[in-house]
């Protein structure tokens, strides 16, 4: 039974209206930052896209930077979930299988939506100290996955010990450059072609 003390508007509580409003703003940010770009998108443009007043915008976010942080955090959550699931599902499997599963999971998440790719590889780079801090923290999470796979492979005697952090940084840098170039190429090559090439690169870095 609903709480009679909770005011409702058109069947929704105030909290539900606020959550829906915030979600519309995040959807608008994904669309506009991911197509027109962060610098080209004003708060007013976000509000028009989300059908939210500027007054209500500032109830949800301190400024435009806060929206970028929030929508980037959503992208991070998806990527971390996909790589985490790949690592968990291949626990104890040969290192080659773990590399393939983790790389494929990450790339599918990023490349499935060009807007997410643009936000991850273009719009957040050097935008502000706070956004840069979040971007670097995400990169470290990805690199730590590479280190975990590498160390597990060493422990099992499958590969020789290497500087896995360095290799992780190299691979993430390659992903950023290759996916960004893929986004701009017209006609764009099939996703599978790029994913296969990057998967082969990851295997070469870790196994050779």
Buried (B, 14 or more C-beta within 10 A) or exposed (E): EEEEEEEEEEEEBEEBBBEEBBEBBBBBBBBBBBEEEBEEBEBEBBBEBBEBEEEBBEEBBEEBBBBBBBBBEBBBEBBBEBBBEBBEEBEEBEBBEBBBBBBBBBBBBBBEBBBBBBBBBBBBEEBEEEBEEBBEEBBBBBBBBBBBBBEBBBEEEBBEEBEBBEBBBBBBEBBBEBBBEBBEEEEEEEBEEBBEBBBEBBBEBBBE
